Amino acid sequence: MCIMMPVSPWLLNNLSFKKMYLTVLAIFELGTLMIILAPNFPIALLGRGLEAVAVGILFPSYQSVLMTITAKEGRAEVMGLAGLVMGSALACGPIISGIILNYISWQGLFWFFLLVIALIFVSAIFNMRDVMERKESQLDFISVIYSLSFIGLLYFVNELGTKQLTLPLYLILVVSVILFIAFILRQFRVKDPLLQLRVLKVANFDIGVLLTGFAYISLIVVTIVYPLYYQRILHVNPLVSGLALVPPAALLSILNLVSGRLADKVGFKITLLIGMVMLVVGWAILFIFSYHLNVLGMILIACIIEGGNAFVMMPATTMGANSLPENMIPHGTAITTTVRQLLGSLGVALAMIIIVAGGHTLSEIIGYHYAFGFFCILEIVGLILAIIRS
């Protein structure tokens, strides 16, 4: 997915958007069907890979298209609507999957995906139009090869929190870092770079990328760490821990639309400050009261954190895009989504490292206490960035 995200600007500039969209849906359908019919794990993993190819193209592309076809003064509300849809998926996912898995096998969940995407595919045939201006260029295959470094970096980061470092892991890290540096240098040297990294010279865009990354770290860490806390510290069953994630996700969905309208009315700075304060307060409460929490208290705190996310992630993404020329928006969106994915994985790995390290002391809950404090400090840094935004 991280490899396909940087390729998405080239695809938007060189292919018919409608044909690309339909092709992406077809790839997702093929991957899903392979998972359903897979006779073994490698085939299922290949199907999952095809789904990742589709999502890696679609995730930054839909944001680029929305911002391209929307006037600058209305983008925050439109992106808020997009955030509402994404938040709804987070809220409905545990419920739908729980219902399906309660009555039929795990393949039934993928049959559901297959049906939904098929309906979208048919609708797109009749309703989708080409809206992106094409600027044809050569695809830089060398940059694509260098972007394989993202796989190595993500793998190393994800392994950090699960096992001891070994020589093969160190070799993966070294090779990935070398390829990553080569990727960055090449983007400044070739005529038609895969990713136009020069947009990083725009101050507001840099701040937008970092803030959306910090917000995504909070979102993904809550999604991963909360169920562990529910089950290992509060000793509730997996069904309860999954359902407890629904109210915060529902609030995230609703507030995304509110934050978009607020950003259009009062500006990005106030909106971002509201969100960052909520993130800091949420993690601070978790840190201070981590030894005395129950399920209801955890849900309420998660509502504060995910509510704060709604006032930061999409508004920061929109703010960054608004600071770029129209032709650079696809590159900016691809950079934002790629960095967000890398930071999210790093956040989860750091959370696991801190929790495991703390768990080696007198009580397992100490690890969670330290982790909550770490992410509180991280979001304080984000709050400072939001305050000094130009």
VENWO-V459283 format. One record per residue. PHI is phi in degrees with one decimal (999 if undefined). OMEGA is omega as a letter, one per 20 degrees, with the letter a starting at -180 (999 if undefined). D_CENTER is the distance of its C-alpha to the mean C-alpha in Angstrom with 1 decimal. Layout:
# VENWO-V459283
phi=PHI omega=OMEGA d_center=D_CENTER
phi=PHI omega=OMEGA d_center=D_CENTER
This chain:
# VENWO-V459283
phi=999 omega=r d_center=10.9
phi=-67.5 omega=r d_center=10.6
phi=-74.3 omega=a d_center=14.2
phi=-74.9 omega=a d_center=14.1
phi=-58.6 omega=r d_center=11.6
phi=-66.3 omega=r d_center=14.5
phi=-78.8 omega=a d_center=17.0
phi=-58.4 omega=r d_center=15.8
phi=-60.8 omega=r d_center=17.8
phi=-63.7 omega=r d_center=20.9
phi=-62.0 omega=r d_center=20.6
phi=-64.4 omega=a d_center=20.4
phi=-81.0 omega=a d_center=23.4
phi=-116.2 omega=a d_center=25.5
phi=-120.2 omega=r d_center=25.1
phi=-61.8 omega=a d_center=25.9
phi=-61.9 omega=a d_center=22.7
phi=-62.9 omega=r d_center=24.2
phi=-64.8 omega=r d_center=25.2
phi=-63.4 omega=a d_center=21.8
phi=-62.2 omega=r d_center=20.1
phi=-64.7 omega=r d_center=22.7
phi=-64.1 omega=r d_center=22.5
phi=-61.7 omega=r d_center=18.8
phi=-63.2 omega=r d_center=19.6
phi=-64.6 omega=r d_center=22.6
phi=-64.0 omega=r d_center=20.7
phi=-63.1 omega=r d_center=18.4
phi=-61.2 omega=r d_center=21.6
phi=-61.8 omega=r d_center=23.4
phi=-61.7 omega=r d_center=20.8
phi=-64.4 omega=r d_center=20.8
phi=-64.3 omega=r d_center=24.6
phi=-62.6 omega=r d_center=24.9
phi=-63.8 omega=a d_center=23.0
phi=-61.8 omega=a d_center=25.5
phi=-95.6 omega=a d_center=28.5
phi=-58.9 omega=r d_center=27.6
phi=-82.5 omega=a d_center=30.7
phi=-153.3 omega=a d_center=28.9
phi=-66.3 omega=a d_center=25.6
phi=-56.7 omega=r d_center=25.4
phi=-67.6 omega=r d_center=25.6
phi=-62.1 omega=r d_center=23.0
phi=-66.1 omega=r d_center=20.7
phi=-62.6 omega=r d_center=21.6
phi=-61.6 omega=r d_center=20.8
phi=-63.5 omega=r d_center=17.3
phi=-62.8 omega=r d_center=17.0
phi=-64.6 omega=r d_center=18.2
phi=-60.8 omega=a d_center=15.5
phi=-65.9 omega=r d_center=12.9
phi=-58.0 omega=a d_center=15.0
phi=-63.7 omega=a d_center=14.8
phi=-66.6 omega=r d_center=11.1
phi=-61.6 omega=r d_center=10.7
phi=-79.6 omega=a d_center=13.4
phi=-74.2 omega=a d_center=12.7
phi=-60.3 omega=r d_center=9.1
phi=-74.0 omega=a d_center=10.3
phi=-67.1 omega=a d_center=13.8
phi=-65.3 omega=r d_center=13.8
phi=-67.6 omega=r d_center=12.6
phi=-61.9 omega=a d_center=15.4
phi=-64.4 omega=a d_center=17.9
phi=-58.7 omega=a d_center=17.5
phi=-75.2 omega=r d_center=18.0
phi=-72.6 omega=a d_center=20.8
phi=-89.5 omega=a d_center=22.8
phi=-113.4 omega=r d_center=22.5
phi=-61.2 omega=a d_center=24.8
phi=-54.8 omega=a d_center=23.3
phi=-72.7 omega=r d_center=24.7
phi=-111.5 omega=a d_center=23.0
phi=-66.8 omega=a d_center=19.5
phi=-61.2 omega=r d_center=18.1
phi=-67.8 omega=r d_center=19.4
phi=-64.0 omega=r d_center=18.2
phi=-68.6 omega=r d_center=14.6
phi=-63.9 omega=r d_center=15.2
phi=-63.9 omega=r d_center=16.5
phi=-62.6 omega=r d_center=13.4
phi=-64.9 omega=r d_center=11.5
phi=-61.1 omega=r d_center=14.4
phi=-64.0 omega=r d_center=13.9
phi=-64.1 omega=r d_center=10.3
phi=-64.1 omega=r d_center=11.7
phi=-62.9 omega=r d_center=14.7
phi=-63.1 omega=r d_center=13.0
phi=-64.3 omega=a d_center=11.8
phi=-73.5 omega=a d_center=15.3
phi=-83.2 omega=a d_center=17.2
phi=-53.1 omega=a d_center=15.6
phi=-61.5 omega=a d_center=17.6
phi=-70.3 omega=a d_center=20.6
phi=-62.8 omega=a d_center=20.9
phi=-65.7 omega=r d_center=20.2
phi=-63.0 omega=r d_center=22.6
phi=-64.8 omega=a d_center=25.3
phi=-63.1 omega=a d_center=25.1
phi=-70.5 omega=r d_center=25.2
phi=-73.3 omega=a d_center=28.0
phi=-114.2 omega=a d_center=30.3
phi=-133.4 omega=a d_center=29.5
phi=-71.4 omega=a d_center=28.1
phi=-61.3 omega=r d_center=24.5
phi=-61.2 omega=r d_center=25.1
phi=-60.1 omega=r d_center=25.5
phi=-64.2 omega=a d_center=21.8
phi=-77.4 omega=r d_center=21.3
phi=-61.2 omega=r d_center=24.4
phi=-63.2 omega=r d_center=22.6
phi=-57.5 omega=a d_center=19.7
phi=-58.7 omega=a d_center=22.4
phi=-66.5 omega=a d_center=24.3
phi=-62.2 omega=a d_center=21.5
phi=-65.5 omega=r d_center=20.5
phi=-62.3 omega=r d_center=24.3
phi=-64.7 omega=r d_center=24.9
phi=-65.4 omega=r d_center=22.2
phi=-60.2 omega=r d_center=23.8
phi=-62.5 omega=r d_center=27.2
phi=-62.4 omega=a d_center=26.2
phi=-65.0 omega=r d_center=24.6
phi=-56.7 omega=a d_center=27.9
phi=-94.6 omega=a d_center=29.8
phi=-111.7 omega=a d_center=27.5
phi=-77.9 omega=r d_center=25.2
phi=-127.1 omega=r d_center=26.7
phi=-75.4 omega=a d_center=26.3
phi=-123.6 omega=a d_center=25.1
phi=-97.9 omega=r d_center=23.9
phi=-72.3 omega=a d_center=26.7
phi=-95.2 omega=r d_center=27.1
phi=-131.6 omega=a d_center=27.9
phi=-66.8 omega=r d_center=28.8
phi=-154.2 omega=r d_center=28.4
phi=-79.9 omega=r d_center=28.5
phi=-75.9 omega=a d_center=25.5
phi=-83.4 omega=a d_center=25.5
phi=-65.3 omega=r d_center=25.4
phi=-64.7 omega=r d_center=26.0
phi=-64.7 omega=r d_center=22.7
phi=-62.6 omega=r d_center=21.0
phi=-63.4 omega=r d_center=22.9
phi=-61.9 omega=a d_center=21.9
phi=-68.7 omega=r d_center=18.2
phi=-59.6 omega=r d_center=18.9
phi=-59.1 omega=r d_center=18.6
phi=-60.0 omega=r d_center=14.8
phi=-62.2 omega=a d_center=15.8
phi=-63.1 omega=a d_center=18.3
phi=-64.3 omega=r d_center=16.3
phi=-63.8 omega=r d_center=13.5
phi=-62.9 omega=a d_center=16.5
phi=-62.2 omega=a d_center=18.4
phi=-61.7 omega=a d_center=15.7
phi=-67.5 omega=r d_center=15.2
phi=-75.1 omega=a d_center=19.0
phi=-55.8 omega=a d_center=19.6
phi=-87.8 omega=a d_center=19.1
phi=-119.9 omega=a d_center=21.1
phi=-153.4 omega=r d_center=24.2
phi=-72.5 omega=r d_center=26.6
phi=-71.8 omega=r d_center=26.2
phi=-122.8 omega=a d_center=28.5
phi=-59.1 omega=r d_center=30.0
phi=-58.2 omega=r d_center=28.0
phi=-65.9 omega=r d_center=24.7
phi=-64.0 omega=r d_center=26.2
phi=-63.7 omega=r d_center=27.2
phi=-59.8 omega=r d_center=23.7
phi=-62.6 omega=a d_center=22.5
phi=-62.7 omega=r d_center=25.4
phi=-61.9 omega=a d_center=25.1
phi=-66.2 omega=r d_center=21.3
phi=-65.0 omega=r d_center=22.0
phi=-61.8 omega=r d_center=24.9
phi=-64.5 omega=a d_center=23.1
phi=-64.7 omega=r d_center=20.2
phi=-63.2 omega=r d_center=23.0
phi=-62.3 omega=r d_center=24.8
phi=-61.1 omega=a d_center=21.8
phi=-63.3 omega=a d_center=21.6
phi=-61.3 omega=a d_center=25.4
phi=-65.5 omega=a d_center=25.7
phi=-63.6 omega=r d_center=23.4
phi=-92.0 omega=a d_center=26.1
phi=-104.7 omega=a d_center=29.0
phi=-89.1 omega=a d_center=28.7
phi=-67.6 omega=a d_center=29.7
phi=-117.6 omega=a d_center=26.7
phi=-67.9 omega=r d_center=23.7
phi=-62.9 omega=r d_center=20.7
phi=-125.2 omega=a d_center=18.6
phi=-82.7 omega=a d_center=20.6
phi=-71.7 omega=r d_center=19.8
phi=-64.1 omega=r d_center=22.6
phi=-64.5 omega=r d_center=20.4
phi=-68.5 omega=r d_center=19.4
phi=-77.0 omega=r d_center=23.0
phi=-82.9 omega=a d_center=22.2
phi=-58.2 omega=a d_center=22.0
phi=-62.7 omega=r d_center=20.1
phi=-67.4 omega=r d_center=17.4
phi=-56.7 omega=a d_center=17.1
phi=-62.1 omega=r d_center=16.9
phi=-61.2 omega=r d_center=14.3
phi=-62.9 omega=a d_center=12.0
phi=-65.9 omega=a d_center=12.8
phi=-67.6 omega=r d_center=12.6
phi=-66.5 omega=r d_center=9.1
phi=-67.2 omega=r d_center=8.3
phi=-62.7 omega=r d_center=10.7
phi=-65.6 omega=a d_center=9.5
phi=-67.4 omega=r d_center=6.0
phi=-58.3 omega=r d_center=8.4
phi=-60.8 omega=a d_center=10.6
phi=-63.4 omega=a d_center=8.6
phi=-73.0 omega=r d_center=7.7
phi=-67.4 omega=r d_center=11.2
phi=-60.1 omega=a d_center=12.9
phi=-62.0 omega=a d_center=11.7
phi=-90.6 omega=a d_center=13.2
phi=-78.3 omega=a d_center=16.0
phi=-55.9 omega=r d_center=17.4
phi=-58.0 omega=r d_center=18.6
phi=-63.9 omega=r d_center=20.2
phi=-64.8 omega=r d_center=22.0
phi=-56.4 omega=a d_center=23.1
phi=-81.7 omega=a d_center=24.6
phi=-90.9 omega=a d_center=25.9
phi=-101.4 omega=a d_center=27.1
phi=-91.8 omega=r d_center=27.8
phi=59.4 omega=r d_center=28.8
phi=-99.2 omega=a d_center=27.5
phi=-79.8 omega=a d_center=26.9
phi=-57.7 omega=r d_center=23.6
phi=-63.4 omega=r d_center=24.1
phi=-64.6 omega=a d_center=24.5
phi=-65.2 omega=r d_center=21.5
phi=-71.2 omega=a d_center=19.3
phi=-66.2 omega=r d_center=21.0
phi=-66.9 omega=r d_center=20.7
phi=-81.0 omega=a d_center=16.9
phi=-69.7 omega=a d_center=17.8
phi=-57.0 omega=r d_center=19.5
phi=-61.3 omega=r d_center=16.7
phi=-66.2 omega=r d_center=14.2
phi=-64.4 omega=r d_center=17.1
phi=-63.9 omega=r d_center=17.7
phi=-55.8 omega=a d_center=14.1
phi=-60.0 omega=a d_center=14.7
phi=-67.4 omega=a d_center=18.1
phi=-70.8 omega=r d_center=17.5
phi=-58.4 omega=r d_center=14.9
phi=-69.4 omega=r d_center=18.0
phi=-63.2 omega=a d_center=20.2
phi=-65.7 omega=r d_center=18.2
phi=-63.0 omega=r d_center=18.2
phi=-65.2 omega=r d_center=22.0
phi=-63.4 omega=r d_center=22.5
phi=-62.6 omega=r d_center=20.9
phi=-67.5 omega=a d_center=23.2
phi=-88.5 omega=a d_center=26.2
phi=-109.5 omega=r d_center=26.1
phi=101.1 omega=a d_center=23.8
phi=-74.6 omega=a d_center=20.5
phi=-62.2 omega=a d_center=22.0
phi=-63.2 omega=r d_center=23.2
phi=-59.8 omega=a d_center=20.1
phi=-66.1 omega=r d_center=18.0
phi=-64.5 omega=r d_center=20.7
phi=-57.9 omega=a d_center=20.8
phi=-64.2 omega=a d_center=17.1
phi=-66.9 omega=r d_center=17.5
phi=-62.4 omega=r d_center=20.8
phi=-62.1 omega=r d_center=19.4
phi=-63.9 omega=a d_center=16.8
phi=-63.0 omega=a d_center=19.7
phi=-61.6 omega=a d_center=22.1
phi=-59.8 omega=a d_center=19.9
phi=-68.3 omega=r d_center=19.5
phi=-64.3 omega=r d_center=23.1
phi=-63.3 omega=r d_center=24.4
phi=-58.5 omega=a d_center=22.7
phi=-65.7 omega=a d_center=24.3
phi=-69.6 omega=a d_center=27.7
phi=-108.4 omega=a d_center=28.1
phi=-60.7 omega=r d_center=26.3
phi=-88.5 omega=a d_center=29.8
phi=-132.4 omega=a d_center=30.7
phi=-98.5 omega=r d_center=27.8
phi=-121.3 omega=a d_center=28.1
phi=-61.2 omega=a d_center=25.7
phi=-61.7 omega=r d_center=26.3
phi=-62.0 omega=r d_center=25.8
phi=-62.9 omega=r d_center=22.4
phi=-63.8 omega=a d_center=21.3
phi=-63.7 omega=r d_center=22.6
phi=-67.4 omega=r d_center=20.9
phi=-61.5 omega=r d_center=17.5
phi=-62.9 omega=r d_center=18.3
phi=-64.7 omega=a d_center=18.9
phi=-66.1 omega=a d_center=15.7
phi=-72.3 omega=r d_center=13.5
phi=-63.5 omega=r d_center=16.0
phi=-62.0 omega=r d_center=15.5
phi=-57.4 omega=a d_center=11.7
phi=-63.7 omega=a d_center=13.0
phi=-88.6 omega=a d_center=15.3
phi=-119.3 omega=a d_center=13.1
phi=-61.9 omega=a d_center=9.6
phi=-70.6 omega=r d_center=11.0
phi=-60.0 omega=r d_center=14.4
phi=-65.8 omega=r d_center=13.4
phi=-61.2 omega=a d_center=11.7
phi=-67.1 omega=r d_center=15.0
phi=-58.3 omega=r d_center=17.2
phi=-63.0 omega=r d_center=16.1
phi=-66.1 omega=a d_center=16.7
phi=-64.8 omega=a d_center=20.0
phi=-84.6 omega=a d_center=21.3
phi=-107.4 omega=r d_center=21.2
phi=-63.0 omega=a d_center=23.9
phi=-55.0 omega=a d_center=23.1
phi=-73.3 omega=r d_center=23.3
phi=-98.7 omega=a d_center=20.7
phi=-59.1 omega=r d_center=17.9
phi=-57.8 omega=r d_center=16.5
phi=-66.5 omega=r d_center=16.6
phi=-62.1 omega=r d_center=15.0
phi=-65.6 omega=r d_center=12.1
phi=-63.5 omega=r d_center=11.7
phi=-63.4 omega=a d_center=12.0
phi=-60.7 omega=a d_center=9.4
phi=-68.6 omega=r d_center=6.6
phi=-67.5 omega=r d_center=8.3
phi=-62.1 omega=r d_center=8.9
phi=-59.2 omega=a d_center=5.5
phi=-66.4 omega=a d_center=5.1
phi=-64.9 omega=r d_center=8.7
phi=-67.3 omega=r d_center=8.9
phi=-61.5 omega=r d_center=6.8
phi=-64.9 omega=r d_center=9.3
phi=-63.4 omega=r d_center=12.0
phi=-61.5 omega=r d_center=11.6
phi=-63.7 omega=a d_center=12.2
phi=-62.1 omega=r d_center=14.9
phi=-63.7 omega=r d_center=16.6
phi=-60.0 omega=a d_center=16.6
phi=-65.1 omega=r d_center=18.3
phi=-61.5 omega=a d_center=20.7
phi=-66.2 omega=a d_center=21.8
phi=-63.6 omega=a d_center=22.3
phi=-65.8 omega=a d_center=24.3
phi=-62.7 omega=r d_center=26.3
phi=-67.7 omega=a d_center=27.1
phi=-68.2 omega=r d_center=28.0
phi=-78.4 omega=r d_center=30.7
phi=-87.0 omega=a d_center=32.6
phi=-66.5 omega=a d_center=34.7
phi=-141.3 omega=a d_center=32.1
phi=-62.6 omega=a d_center=28.6
phi=-65.4 omega=r d_center=27.5
phi=-61.4 omega=r d_center=28.0
phi=-60.6 omega=r d_center=25.0
phi=-65.4 omega=r d_center=22.8
phi=-58.3 omega=r d_center=24.8
phi=-65.0 omega=a d_center=24.1
phi=-63.6 omega=r d_center=20.3
phi=-60.3 omega=r d_center=20.3
phi=-65.3 omega=r d_center=22.4
phi=-60.4 omega=a d_center=20.3
phi=-73.5 omega=r d_center=17.1
phi=-63.8 omega=r d_center=19.6
phi=-63.2 omega=r d_center=20.9
phi=-59.0 omega=a d_center=17.5
phi=-72.0 omega=r d_center=16.8
phi=-63.9 omega=r d_center=20.5
phi=-60.1 omega=r d_center=19.8
phi=-62.8 omega=r d_center=17.1
phi=-62.2 omega=r d_center=19.8
phi=-62.6 omega=r d_center=22.3
phi=-61.2 omega=r d_center=20.2
phi=-65.9 omega=a d_center=19.9
phi=-67.8 omega=a d_center=23.7
phi=-88.4 omega=a d_center=24.7
phi=-54.8 omega=a d_center=22.6
phi=-75.3 omega=999 d_center=25.3
